[in-house]
Amino acid sequence: MGVLVVVGTVVGSHFLTRTTEVSNYVRDRIQPARVEAYRLQSALVSQETGARGYILAADPEFLEPYTSGAQEEQDAAVEIRRFLEGEEKLLADVEAIERGADEWRRVYAVPLVENVVPGQPAPVDPAAVEAGRIAFDQLRSRFEVLNSDLADARLDGVAQLEDIRSMRDRVLAAMIAIFLLSGVCLTVLVQIIVVRPLSRLGSETRRVAAGDFEKPIRTRGPADIRGLAADVESMREHIVDELQISRERHAQLESQAVDLRRSNAELEQFAYVASHDLQEPLRKVASFCQLLEKRYGDKLDERGTQYIAFAVDGAKRMQILINDLLTFSRVGRVSDAHVRIELDRTLDAALTNLSEAVDESEVRIERPDTLPEVVGDPTLLIMLWQNLVGNAIKFRHPDRPVVISIECEQADGDDETDAVWQFSVTDNGIGIGEEFAEKVFVIFQRLHGRDIYSGTGIGLAVCRKIVEYHGGEIWIDQAHRDGTRFCFTIPVVAEEETTSDAALEGAST
């Protein structure tokens, strides 16, 4: 087999070398020479056109194709000679064209061009014109000769290449037959030495795979197969040990799952209480305090009125906190919609909800012409845009107009096969310090007092929960200094996913 491989390598290298040589001859010499031949012919035609136009019109602009064509002719002739080095017949054709071109310039172009006075057309000698036409017609016939010889050279090269390939195929067929005959002999040996012991080992392995983990694996055969059987037996013992541990952990997970379901049920009950039972007493406290102020306001001093105002404000703030906490707990739990969504529509819906603040603050919003489609919950994505844009408006800089820039690009995810859309919402507001880059995403964390900026500090925590619910991440770009830039990612929609975004109409309301 080693000798066959060496012989096959030598023969294959020979035919490969010959094929490469002929292929390179046609591709790297004849074909470029044909291109340069057309370039040479085009340059001569440009000279004839330019000279004739200049002679008839006496306009110097017509002389430019004549002069540039002459330079182009020289360059093309040099390239053709370089490609056709050693091809005497083809080089003779090129020389004939060059002599014809010199003859045409001598009897026609140069004398008439030199006699033309720029801007003063003059009658042209018909005899000179006829001599120039005859010379250029002879030049055209030489073009045809060169083109024909180049085409014949290409056809000869292709025919030679086909002959080499045919011979190569016949030799390859003979070598394959020899290899097959040798393979038959090797098959018998492999069957006896390798296949039968491996078949027994495979049978033992399938028995373990079927669930019979208790019976040890034993087999006979060559030393390397026995070593493989020992490794498989070691793996079986390891599987038995891991299976026992897995059963114990499964029992623990089942117990934890029961506790988790009970905890979720309690969370649902708390959410119901927060949305109904807790808010009713708060509304009563606020209402009765306001009635108390209305009825007995003239009998209370300034401190008493202030106490009532504190009580009403505290009840209202408690109600807002409960509503925000309820909103935070419902993200990804109350609605589990996963539909194909056009993010342009969710952004439009969010800007519609913020239209009053946008108009009041004279905000200029820069956004891409088109945002991509993703799979997710329309209501949550509207809430995401609304919180990010709303924050940019709320925390605007007092000394400059508000400009909000929304950008989108596709990027690679953590896994090489997962691509994500990376979005950014950039403003020119007061900005966020580096030390608070993570704190702002924690629920109820505020960087400013309530008397400066309203809110409960839950908006960015909701944004993080929405983005993570959709399989992405959100962060603050600390490299951006002039304001704040929030970046977040959402996975790219796979081609095979086909869902509907009809739920978006209801979400925008």
Summary of the structure (lengths in Angstrom):
residues: 509
radius of gyration: 43.6
end to end distance: 77.7
largest distance: 127.5
contacts: 1420
relative contact order: 0.05
helix: 69%
strand: 8%
